[in-house]
Amino acid sequence: MIEGLILDLDGTVYLSDELIPGVKDFLNTIQKNGYEVVYLSNKALQRRSTYTKKLNELGVPTSEDKVINSSYVMAHYLSETSPNAAVYVIGEQPLVEEIKEAGMELSEDPKYIDYIVTSFDRDFHYDKLQIAYEAIMNGAGFVATNPDRTCPVKGGELPDAAGMIGAIEGVTGKKVEKITGKPSKLMIDTALERLGIPSKNALLAGDRLETDIKMGNKAGLTTVLVLSGVSTLEDVKSSDVKPDFVIESLSKLQEKIDLNV
């Protein structure tokens, strides 16, 4: 009995600034019929308020408390586990703001940095890598918002946080210690808390086997891979991670799952 849906954004609900065809009607229909929906994004390039505004402008009504991204989960995690820690952020301004608002101290001095927080950073350069190297060699923790290799956009993909993580791992010889976005338990637990239902009554739909589907499977959700983003049917055949259902796009979900609409 599906009572609520957890939906990835990029590659599942929209690509760049355009909704995937048929998604608007589907989402409006299921919400009118009482289904709760929570939206997830591994991107730390924008605040939750920006994602919320974008969805509403695209004709998908939602509120900020129903949008969760990896930077929000990271900030909450650090504030809970290491309040007032000194942090160096390899990421863009929205992530910096999120971390700062959570009470963290921002620092560029490797001797005093407690955590290197790594994310998608289109301004990643050698000086940032040097600071991360020195801080981690001095004992700083190494955490990241998400492990995605690429981010789907209209017409292709962009290099994502895995590039920055890989560079730091390569020079330090240290593996990233904690990832707060998909496929982490922190991310799915936050989403289920917002839905207010047990995992067995929730459905997760996303376009990536290694993050969306892996996370949903581990948490006991019904999982649906959409082919409108990154992962393909060939990927499904060769991967150990198997979704419960595979559909062309989110608009086809009703044809596979008997939702009460």
NUGU-351748 format. One record per residue: residue number from 0; residue in one letter; y negated, x negated, z negated of N, C-alpha, C in turn. Coordinates in nm, 2 decimals, decimal comma. Each point is the difference from the previous one (the first is absolute). Layout:
<sites>
k_r_n_Y_n_X_n_Z_ca_Y_ca_X_ca_Z_c_Y_c_X_c_Z
NUM_a_Y_X_Z_Y_X_Z_Y_X_Z
...
</sites>
This chain:
<sites>
k_r_n_Y_n_X_n_Z_ca_Y_ca_X_ca_Z_c_Y_c_X_c_Z
0_m_0,12_-0,08_0,00_-0,12_0,08_0,00_-0,12_-0,09_0,00
1_i_-0,07_-0,01_0,11_-0,12_-0,08_0,01_-0,12_0,08_-0,05
2_e_-0,07_-0,06_-0,10_-0,12_0,06_-0,05_-0,13_-0,07_0,03
3_g_0,01_-0,13_0,04_-0,12_-0,08_0,02_0,03_-0,11_0,10
4_l_-0,10_-0,04_0,07_0,01_-0,11_0,10_-0,09_-0,12_-0,03
5_i_0,06_-0,12_0,02_-0,08_-0,12_-0,02_-0,01_-0,06_0,15
6_l_-0,12_-0,02_0,05_-0,01_-0,03_0,14_-0,08_-0,13_0,01
7_d_0,05_-0,09_0,08_-0,07_-0,12_0,04_-0,12_0,04_0,09
8_l_-0,10_-0,08_0,01_-0,11_0,03_0,08_0,00_-0,06_0,14
9_d_-0,02_-0,14_0,01_-0,01_-0,06_0,12_0,14_0,00_0,07
10_g_0,00_0,05_0,12_0,12_0,01_0,08_0,08_0,13_-0,03
11_t_-0,04_0,07_-0,10_0,08_0,13_-0,03_-0,09_0,12_0,01
12_v_-0,12_-0,01_-0,06_-0,10_0,11_0,01_-0,10_-0,03_0,11
13_y_-0,04_-0,12_0,01_-0,10_-0,04_0,11_0,02_-0,14_0,04
14_l_-0,06_-0,03_0,12_-0,01_-0,13_0,05_-0,14_-0,03_0,02
15_s_-0,05_-0,11_-0,06_-0,15_-0,03_0,00_-0,08_0,13_-0,05
16_d_-0,08_0,05_0,09_-0,08_0,12_-0,04_0,04_0,13_0,06
17_e_0,13_0,01_0,05_0,05_0,12_0,06_0,13_0,05_-0,06
18_l_0,00_0,13_-0,04_0,12_0,06_-0,05_0,11_-0,01_0,11
19_i_0,12_-0,02_-0,04_0,12_0,00_0,09_0,01_0,15_0,04
20_p_0,02_0,03_0,13_0,01_0,13_0,05_0,09_0,09_-0,08
21_g_-0,05_0,12_-0,04_0,08_0,10_-0,07_0,00_-0,01_-0,15
22_v_-0,05_-0,11_-0,05_0,01_-0,03_-0,14_-0,10_0,09_-0,08
23_k_-0,12_0,03_0,05_-0,09_0,08_-0,06_0,05_0,14_-0,03
24_d_0,06_0,06_0,10_0,05_0,14_-0,02_0,12_0,00_-0,10
25_f_0,08_-0,10_0,01_0,12_-0,01_-0,09_-0,05_-0,01_-0,14
26_l_-0,09_-0,09_-0,03_-0,05_-0,02_-0,14_-0,07_0,12_-0,05
27_n_-0,09_0,06_0,08_-0,07_0,12_-0,05_0,10_0,11_-0,03
28_t_0,10_0,01_0,08_0,10_0,11_-0,02_0,08_-0,02_-0,13
29_i_0,05_-0,12_-0,02_0,08_-0,02_-0,12_-0,08_0,01_-0,13
30_q_-0,13_-0,04_0,01_-0,08_0,01_-0,12_-0,04_0,15_-0,03
31_k_-0,02_0,08_0,10_-0,02_0,14_-0,02_0,12_0,07_-0,06
32_n_0,12_-0,06_0,03_0,12_0,06_-0,06_0,04_-0,06_-0,13
33_g_-0,09_-0,07_-0,07_0,02_-0,04_-0,13_0,06_-0,14_-0,03
34_y_0,02_-0,08_0,11_0,06_-0,13_-0,02_-0,11_-0,10_-0,04
35_e_0,02_-0,08_-0,11_-0,09_-0,10_-0,04_0,02_-0,12_0,10
36_v_-0,10_-0,07_0,03_0,00_-0,12_0,09_-0,08_-0,11_-0,07
37_v_0,07_-0,12_0,00_-0,07_-0,12_-0,05_0,01_-0,10_0,12
38_y_-0,12_-0,07_0,02_-0,01_-0,09_0,11_0,00_-0,15_-0,05
39_l_0,08_-0,08_0,07_0,01_-0,14_-0,05_-0,04_-0,10_0,11
40_s_-0,07_-0,11_-0,04_-0,03_-0,10_0,10_0,01_-0,14_-0,07
41_n_0,06_-0,09_0,08_0,01_-0,14_-0,05_-0,13_-0,07_0,02
42_k_-0,08_0,05_0,09_-0,13_-0,07_0,03_-0,09_0,00_-0,12
43_a_-0,06_-0,12_-0,02_-0,10_-0,02_-0,11_-0,14_-0,02_0,06
44_l_-0,01_0,04_0,13_-0,13_-0,02_0,07_-0,11_0,10_-0,03
45_q_0,05_0,11_-0,07_-0,10_0,11_-0,03_0,04_0,06_-0,14
46_r_-0,10_0,07_-0,05_0,02_0,07_-0,13_0,06_0,13_0,03
47_r_0,06_0,06_-0,11_0,07_0,13_0,02_-0,10_0,10_0,04
48_s_-0,13_-0,01_-0,04_-0,10_0,10_0,04_-0,02_0,00_0,15
49_t_0,01_-0,12_0,06_-0,02_-0,01_0,14_0,12_0,06_0,08
50_y_0,12_-0,02_-0,05_0,12_0,06_0,06_-0,01_0,16_-0,01
51_t_-0,05_0,04_-0,12_-0,01_0,15_-0,02_-0,10_0,06_0,10
52_k_-0,12_-0,07_0,01_-0,10_0,05_0,09_0,05_0,00_0,14
53_k_0,07_-0,10_0,04_0,06_-0,01_0,14_0,10_0,12_0,02
54_l_0,09_0,02_-0,09_0,09_0,11_0,02_-0,07_0,14_0,01
55_n_-0,10_0,02_-0,08_-0,08_0,12_0,00_-0,07_0,02_0,13
56_e_-0,06_-0,11_0,05_-0,07_0,00_0,13_0,09_0,02_0,12
57_l_0,13_-0,04_-0,02_0,09_0,02_0,11_0,07_0,14_-0,01
58_g_-0,04_0,08_-0,10_0,05_0,14_-0,01_0,12_0,01_-0,09
59_v_0,02_-0,09_-0,08_0,11_0,00_-0,10_-0,06_0,01_-0,14
60_p_-0,02_0,11_-0,06_-0,06_0,01_-0,13_0,08_-0,06_-0,11
61_t_-0,06_-0,09_-0,08_0,07_-0,06_-0,11_-0,11_-0,05_-0,10
62_s_0,05_-0,04_-0,12_-0,09_-0,05_-0,10_0,04_-0,14_-0,03
63_e_-0,09_-0,08_-0,06_0,02_-0,14_-0,03_0,12_-0,02_-0,09
64_d_0,03_0,09_-0,09_0,11_-0,02_-0,09_0,13_0,01_0,07
65_k_0,00_0,04_0,13_0,13_0,01_0,07_0,01_-0,11_0,10
66_v_-0,09_-0,10_-0,01_0,01_-0,12_0,09_0,02_-0,12_-0,09
67_i_0,10_-0,08_0,04_0,03_-0,12_-0,08_0,02_-0,12_0,10
68_n_-0,07_-0,11_-0,03_0,02_-0,12_0,08_0,03_-0,12_-0,09
69_s_0,04_-0,11_0,06_0,06_-0,11_-0,07_-0,11_-0,07_-0,09
70_s_-0,13_0,01_0,04_-0,10_-0,07_-0,08_-0,02_0,08_-0,13
71_y_0,01_0,13_0,00_-0,01_0,09_-0,12_0,11_-0,03_-0,09
72_v_0,12_-0,01_0,05_0,12_-0,03_-0,09_-0,01_-0,14_-0,05
73_m_-0,05_-0,10_0,08_-0,02_-0,13_-0,05_-0,10_-0,01_-0,12
74_a_-0,11_0,07_0,02_-0,11_-0,01_-0,10_0,05_0,07_-0,13
75_h_0,08_0,11_0,01_0,05_0,06_-0,12_0,11_-0,09_-0,06
76_y_0,08_-0,06_0,08_0,10_-0,09_-0,06_-0,06_-0,12_-0,08
77_l_-0,10_-0,06_0,06_-0,06_-0,11_-0,07_-0,07_0,04_-0,13
78_s_-0,07_0,12_0,01_-0,07_0,04_-0,12_0,09_0,04_-0,11
79_e_0,12_0,04_0,03_0,10_0,04_-0,10_0,07_-0,13_-0,05
80_t_0,03_-0,09_0,08_0,08_-0,12_-0,04_-0,08_-0,12_-0,04
81_s_-0,12_-0,02_0,06_-0,08_-0,11_-0,03_-0,15_0,03_-0,01
82_p_-0,04_0,09_-0,09_-0,14_0,04_0,00_-0,09_-0,12_-0,02
83_n_-0,11_0,00_0,08_-0,10_-0,11_-0,01_0,04_-0,13_0,06
84_a_0,11_0,00_0,07_0,05_-0,12_0,07_-0,11_-0,05_0,10
85_a_0,00_-0,13_0,02_-0,08_-0,06_0,11_0,08_0,00_0,13
86_v_-0,06_0,06_0,10_0,07_0,02_0,13_-0,07_-0,05_0,12
87_y_0,07_-0,06_0,09_-0,05_-0,04_0,13_0,06_0,09_0,10
88_v_-0,08_0,07_0,08_0,05_0,09_0,10_0,00_-0,06_0,14
89_i_0,11_0,00_0,06_0,01_-0,03_0,15_0,02_0,13_0,06
90_g_-0,11_0,06_0,04_-0,01_0,14_0,05_-0,14_0,04_0,03
91_e_-0,02_0,12_0,05_-0,13_0,04_0,04_-0,07_0,08_-0,11
92_q_-0,13_0,03_0,02_-0,09_0,05_-0,10_0,05_0,12_-0,08
93_p_0,06_0,10_0,07_0,05_0,12_-0,08_0,10_-0,04_-0,10
94_l_0,09_-0,10_0,02_0,09_-0,05_-0,10_-0,07_-0,07_-0,11
95_v_-0,09_-0,08_0,04_-0,08_-0,07_-0,10_-0,07_0,10_-0,10
96_e_-0,06_0,10_0,06_-0,06_0,11_-0,08_0,09_0,07_-0,10
97_e_0,12_0,03_0,06_0,10_0,07_-0,08_0,05_-0,09_-0,12
98_i_0,02_-0,13_0,02_0,04_-0,09_-0,10_-0,11_-0,01_-0,11
99_k_-0,12_-0,02_0,05_-0,11_-0,02_-0,09_-0,02_0,13_-0,09
100_e_0,00_0,12_0,06_-0,01_0,12_-0,07_0,11_0,02_-0,11
101_a_0,11_-0,06_0,02_0,11_0,01_-0,09_-0,02_-0,09_-0,12
102_g_-0,10_-0,08_0,00_-0,03_-0,08_-0,12_0,03_-0,15_0,01
103_m_0,05_-0,04_0,12_0,04_-0,14_0,02_-0,13_-0,08_0,02
104_e_0,01_-0,13_-0,04_-0,10_-0,10_0,03_0,03_-0,07_0,13
105_l_-0,10_0,00_0,09_0,02_-0,07_0,13_-0,04_-0,15_-0,02
106_s_0,09_-0,09_0,05_-0,03_-0,14_-0,01_0,05_-0,08_0,12
107_e_-0,07_-0,10_0,03_0,04_-0,09_0,11_0,03_-0,14_-0,05
108_d_0,01_-0,02_-0,13_0,03_-0,12_-0,06_0,15_-0,01_-0,03
109_p_0,08_-0,08_0,08_0,14_-0,01_-0,02_0,05_-0,03_-0,14
110_k_-0,08_-0,06_-0,08_0,04_-0,04_-0,14_0,00_0,12_-0,09
111_y_-0,07_0,11_0,04_-0,02_0,11_-0,09_0,07_0,13_0,05
112_i_0,05_0,00_0,12_0,06_0,12_0,07_0,13_0,03_-0,06
113_d_0,02_0,12_-0,04_0,13_0,05_-0,06_0,09_0,06_0,11
114_y_-0,06_0,06_0,10_0,08_0,06_0,11_-0,07_-0,02_0,14
115_i_0,08_-0,03_0,09_-0,04_0,00_0,14_0,05_0,14_0,06
116_v_-0,09_0,08_0,04_0,03_0,13_0,05_-0,01_-0,01_0,16
117_t_0,11_0,03_0,07_0,00_-0,03_0,14_0,02_0,13_0,08
118_s_-0,08_0,01_0,11_0,01_0,12_0,08_-0,04_-0,02_0,14
119_f_-0,01_0,10_0,09_-0,05_0,00_0,13_-0,14_-0,06_-0,01
120_d_-0,03_-0,11_0,07_-0,13_-0,06_0,00_-0,04_-0,05_0,13
121_r_-0,09_0,07_0,07_-0,04_-0,05_0,13_-0,10_-0,11_0,00
122_d_-0,03_-0,05_-0,12_-0,09_-0,11_-0,02_0,08_-0,12_-0,07
123_f_0,13_0,00_0,01_0,08_-0,10_-0,06_-0,03_-0,14_0,06
124_h_-0,03_-0,10_-0,08_-0,03_-0,13_0,05_0,05_-0,11_-0,09
125_y_-0,02_-0,12_0,04_0,06_-0,11_-0,07_-0,05_-0,02_-0,15
126_d_-0,13_0,03_-0,02_-0,05_-0,01_-0,14_0,07_0,09_-0,09
127_k_0,03_0,12_0,04_0,07_0,10_-0,08_0,14_-0,05_-0,03
128_l_0,07_-0,06_0,10_0,13_-0,05_-0,02_0,00_-0,12_-0,10
129_q_-0,10_-0,08_0,01_-0,02_-0,11_-0,10_-0,01_0,05_-0,14
130_i_-0,08_0,10_-0,02_-0,02_0,06_-0,14_0,13_0,05_-0,05
131_a_0,07_0,08_0,09_0,13_0,06_-0,04_0,10_-0,11_-0,03
132_y_0,01_-0,10_0,08_0,09_-0,11_-0,02_-0,02_-0,07_-0,14
133_e_-0,13_-0,03_-0,03_-0,03_-0,07_-0,12_0,02_0,09_-0,12
134_a_-0,03_0,12_0,01_0,01_0,10_-0,12_0,15_0,02_-0,03
135_i_0,08_0,02_0,11_0,15_0,02_-0,03_0,06_-0,13_-0,05
136_m_-0,04_-0,11_0,05_0,06_-0,13_-0,05_-0,04_-0,02_-0,15
137_n_-0,11_0,06_-0,04_-0,05_0,00_-0,14_0,07_0,11_-0,09
138_g_0,08_0,08_0,07_0,07_0,10_-0,08_-0,04_0,15_0,02
139_a_-0,09_0,02_0,09_-0,05_0,14_0,02_0,11_0,08_0,06
140_g_0,00_0,13_-0,04_0,10_0,10_0,06_-0,04_0,02_0,15
141_f_0,10_0,04_0,08_-0,01_0,02_0,14_0,05_0,14_0,03
142_v_-0,09_0,10_0,02_0,03_0,14_0,03_-0,06_0,04_0,13
143_a_0,05_0,11_0,06_-0,05_0,05_0,13_0,01_0,15_0,00
144_t_-0,09_0,05_0,08_-0,01_0,15_0,01_0,11_0,06_0,09
145_n_0,04_-0,08_0,10_0,10_0,06_0,09_0,07_-0,12_0,08
146_p_0,12_0,03_0,05_0,07_-0,11_0,08_0,00_0,02_0,15
147_d_-0,08_0,10_0,05_0,01_0,03_0,14_-0,03_-0,12_0,09
148_r_0,08_-0,02_0,10_-0,03_-0,10_0,10_-0,11_0,04_0,09
149_t_0,00_0,13_0,04_-0,10_0,05_0,09_-0,05_0,13_-0,04
150_c_-0,12_0,04_0,05_-0,05_0,14_-0,02_-0,01_0,07_0,13
151_p_0,06_0,12_0,02_-0,01_0,07_0,13_-0,13_0,06_0,02
152_v_-0,05_-0,02_0,12_-0,13_0,05_0,05_0,03_0,06_0,14
153_k_-0,10_0,08_0,05_0,02_0,05_0,13_0,00_-0,11_0,10
154_g_0,11_0,00_0,08_0,01_-0,11_0,10_0,07_-0,12_-0,05
155_g_0,05_-0,01_-0,12_0,07_-0,12_-0,05_0,00_-0,02_-0,15
156_e_0,00_-0,12_-0,04_0,01_-0,04_-0,14_-0,09_-0,11_-0,03
157_l_-0,04_-0,01_-0,13_-0,08_-0,11_-0,05_0,08_-0,08_-0,11
158_p_-0,02_-0,13_0,00_0,06_-0,08_-0,11_-0,05_0,05_-0,14
159_d_0,10_0,02_-0,09_-0,03_0,06_-0,13_0,02_-0,11_-0,11
160_a_0,01_0,05_-0,12_0,00_-0,08_-0,12_0,11_-0,11_-0,01
161_a_0,11_0,03_0,07_0,11_-0,10_0,00_-0,04_-0,14_0,06
162_g_-0,10_0,00_0,08_-0,06_-0,12_0,05_-0,06_-0,09_-0,11
163_m_-0,08_0,07_-0,08_-0,07_-0,07_-0,11_0,10_-0,04_-0,11
164_i_0,10_0,09_-0,03_0,10_-0,04_-0,09_0,08_-0,12_0,04
165_g_0,04_0,01_0,13_0,08_-0,11_0,06_-0,07_-0,14_-0,01
166_a_-0,13_0,00_0,03_-0,08_-0,12_-0,01_0,00_-0,06_-0,14
167_i_-0,02_0,09_-0,10_0,00_-0,05_-0,14_0,14_-0,04_-0,04
168_e_0,10_0,07_0,03_0,14_-0,04_-0,03_0,03_-0,13_0,07
169_g_-0,04_-0,02_0,12_0,03_-0,12_0,07_-0,06_-0,13_-0,06
170_v_-0,12_0,01_-0,05_-0,06_-0,12_-0,06_0,03_-0,02_-0,14
171_t_0,03_0,11_-0,08_0,03_-0,02_-0,14_0,15_-0,01_-0,03
172_g_0,08_0,05_0,09_0,15_0,00_-0,03_0,03_0,11_-0,10
173_k_-0,10_0,09_-0,03_0,03_0,11_-0,10_0,00_0,13_0,08
174_k_0,10_0,09_-0,04_0,01_0,13_0,05_-0,10_0,10_-0,07
175_v_-0,05_0,09_0,08_-0,08_0,10_-0,07_0,08_0,07_-0,11
176_e_-0,06_0,02_-0,11_0,07_0,05_-0,12_0,01_0,15_-0,01
177_k_-0,10_0,07_0,05_-0,01_0,14_-0,02_-0,08_0,06_0,12
178_i_0,06_0,11_0,06_-0,07_0,08_0,10_-0,01_0,14_-0,05
179_t_-0,12_0,05_0,01_-0,03_0,13_-0,06_0,01_0,12_0,10
180_g_-0,01_-0,03_0,12_0,01_0,10_0,11_0,14_0,02_0,04
181_k_0,02_0,09_0,10_0,14_0,02_0,05_0,06_-0,13_0,04
182_p_0,13_-0,02_-0,04_0,10_0,09_-0,05_0,01_0,00_-0,16
183_s_-0,10_-0,04_-0,07_0,02_-0,02_-0,14_0,02_0,13_-0,08
184_k_0,06_-0,01_-0,11_0,03_0,11_-0,09_-0,14_0,06_-0,06
185_l_-0,09_-0,10_-0,02_-0,13_0,05_-0,05_-0,07_0,10_0,10
186_m_0,01_-0,02_0,12_-0,06_0,09_0,10_0,07_0,13_0,00
187_i_0,13_0,01_0,01_0,07_0,13_0,01_-0,01_0,07_-0,13
188_d_0,00_-0,07_-0,12_-0,02_0,07_-0,13_-0,14_0,06_-0,01
189_t_-0,10_-0,06_0,05_-0,13_0,05_0,00_-0,01_0,13_0,09
190_a_0,06_-0,01_0,12_0,00_0,12_0,09_0,08_0,12_-0,06
191_l_0,11_-0,03_-0,06_0,08_0,11_-0,06_-0,07_0,06_-0,12
192_e_-0,07_-0,08_-0,08_-0,08_0,05_-0,11_-0,11_0,10_0,05
193_r_-0,06_-0,04_0,11_-0,11_0,09_0,06_0,06_0,13_0,05
194_l_0,12_-0,01_0,06_0,07_0,12_0,04_0,05_0,09_-0,11
195_g_0,04_-0,06_-0,11_0,05_0,07_-0,12_0,13_0,06_0,02
196_i_0,09_-0,06_0,09_0,13_0,05_0,02_0,10_-0,12_-0,01
197_p_0,13_0,03_-0,02_0,10_-0,11_0,00_0,03_-0,05_0,14
198_s_0,04_-0,12_0,01_0,03_-0,06_0,13_0,09_0,07_0,08
199_k_0,10_0,07_-0,06_0,10_0,07_0,09_-0,06_0,12_0,07
200_n_-0,12_0,05_-0,04_-0,07_0,11_0,06_-0,11_-0,05_0,09
201_a_-0,01_-0,13_0,02_-0,11_-0,05_0,09_0,05_-0,06_0,13
202_l_-0,08_0,01_0,10_0,03_-0,06_0,13_-0,11_-0,11_0,03
203_l_0,05_-0,11_0,05_-0,09_-0,11_0,04_0,01_-0,02_0,15
204_a_-0,11_0,00_0,07_0,00_-0,03_0,15_-0,09_-0,11_0,02
205_g_0,05_-0,10_0,08_-0,08_-0,11_0,04_0,05_-0,07_0,13
206_d_-0,07_-0,10_0,04_0,04_-0,06_0,13_0,06_-0,14_-0,01
207_r_0,03_-0,04_-0,13_0,05_-0,14_-0,02_0,13_0,01_-0,08
208_l_0,11_-0,06_0,06_0,12_0,00_-0,08_-0,01_-0,09_-0,12
209_e_-0,06_-0,12_0,01_0,00_-0,10_-0,10_-0,09_0,03_-0,12
210_t_-0,09_0,10_0,02_-0,09_0,04_-0,12_0,02_0,15_-0,03
211_d_-0,04_0,09_0,09_0,01_0,14_-0,03_0,14_0,04_-0,04
212_i_0,09_-0,02_0,10_0,14_0,05_-0,02_0,07_-0,07_-0,11
213_k_-0,01_-0,13_-0,01_0,06_-0,08_-0,10_-0,04_0,05_-0,14
214_m_-0,13_0,03_-0,02_-0,05_0,05_-0,12_0,05_0,13_-0,04
215_g_0,00_0,09_0,10_0,04_0,14_-0,02_0,15_0,01_-0,03
216_n_0,08_-0,08_0,07_0,14_0,00_-0,03_0,04_-0,05_-0,14
217_k_-0,07_-0,11_-0,04_0,03_-0,05_-0,14_-0,04_0,10_-0,11
218_a_-0,10_0,08_0,03_-0,05_0,10_-0,10_0,07_0,13_0,01
219_g_0,09_0,02_0,09_0,08_0,12_0,01_-0,07_0,12_0,07
220_l_-0,10_-0,03_0,09_-0,06_0,10_0,07_0,07_0,03_0,14
221_t_-0,02_0,11_0,05_0,04_0,02_0,14_-0,10_-0,08_0,09
222_t_0,05_-0,08_0,09_-0,08_-0,09_0,08_0,00_0,04_0,15
223_v_-0,11_-0,01_0,06_-0,02_0,03_0,14_-0,08_-0,11_0,07
224_l_0,07_-0,06_0,10_-0,07_-0,10_0,08_-0,07_0,07_0,12
225_v_-0,13_-0,02_0,02_-0,07_0,05_0,12_-0,01_-0,12_0,10
226_l_0,01_0,03_0,12_0,00_-0,10_0,11_-0,14_-0,01_0,06
227_s_-0,10_0,04_-0,07_-0,13_0,00_0,05_-0,08_-0,13_-0,04
228_g_0,07_-0,09_-0,07_-0,07_-0,11_-0,05_0,07_-0,13_0,03
229_v_0,06_-0,07_-0,09_0,05_-0,14_0,02_0,15_0,00_0,03
230_s_0,08_0,06_-0,09_0,15_-0,01_0,01_0,05_0,08_0,12
231_t_0,11_-0,05_0,06_0,05_0,07_0,12_0,15_0,04_-0,02
232_l_0,06_0,07_0,09_0,14_0,04_-0,01_0,09_-0,13_0,00
233_e_-0,04_-0,10_0,08_0,07_-0,12_0,00_0,00_-0,07_-0,14
234_d_-0,12_0,01_-0,07_-0,01_-0,05_-0,13_0,10_0,07_-0,10
235_v_0,01_0,13_0,02_0,09_0,08_-0,09_0,14_-0,05_0,02
236_k_0,04_-0,02_0,12_0,14_-0,04_0,03_0,03_-0,14_-0,06
237_s_-0,10_-0,09_0,00_0,03_-0,13_-0,05_-0,03_-0,03_-0,14
238_s_-0,06_0,10_-0,07_-0,04_-0,02_-0,14_0,10_0,06_-0,10
239_d_0,00_-0,06_-0,12_0,08_0,05_-0,11_-0,07_0,12_-0,06
240_v_-0,13_0,01_0,02_-0,07_0,11_-0,06_0,01_0,12_0,10
241_k_0,06_0,11_-0,05_0,02_0,12_0,08_-0,08_0,12_-0,05
242_p_-0,08_0,06_0,08_-0,06_0,13_-0,05_0,09_0,11_0,01
243_d_-0,03_0,11_-0,07_0,09_0,12_0,01_-0,02_0,07_0,13
244_f_-0,13_-0,01_0,05_-0,03_0,07_0,13_-0,09_-0,09_0,08
245_v_0,01_0,01_0,13_-0,09_-0,07_0,10_-0,06_0,10_0,09
246_i_-0,13_0,00_0,01_-0,07_0,10_0,08_-0,11_-0,07_0,09
247_e_-0,04_0,06_0,11_-0,10_-0,06_0,09_-0,13_-0,01_-0,07
248_s_-0,04_0,10_-0,07_-0,13_0,00_-0,08_0,01_0,10_-0,11
249_l_-0,10_0,00_-0,09_0,00_0,08_-0,11_-0,01_0,15_0,04
250_s_-0,05_0,03_0,11_-0,01_0,14_0,05_0,13_0,06_0,03
251_k_0,11_-0,09_0,01_0,13_0,05_0,03_0,09_0,02_-0,13
252_l_-0,07_-0,02_-0,12_0,08_0,00_-0,12_0,07_0,13_-0,03
253_q_-0,07_0,11_0,03_0,05_0,13_-0,02_0,13_0,03_0,08
254_e_0,02_-0,07_0,11_0,12_0,02_0,08_0,12_-0,07_-0,06
255_k_-0,02_-0,10_-0,09_0,10_-0,07_-0,07_0,03_0,05_-0,14
256_i_-0,11_0,04_-0,07_0,01_0,03_-0,14_-0,04_0,15_-0,01
257_d_0,08_0,08_-0,08_-0,03_0,14_-0,01_-0,10_0,02_-0,11
258_l_-0,13_-0,02_0,04_-0,11_0,02_-0,09_-0,03_0,15_0,00
259_n_-0,04_0,05_-0,11_-0,03_0,15_-0,01_-0,15_0,03_0,05
260_v_-0,01_0,00_0,14_-0,13_0,02_0,06_0,01_0,11_0,10
</sites>
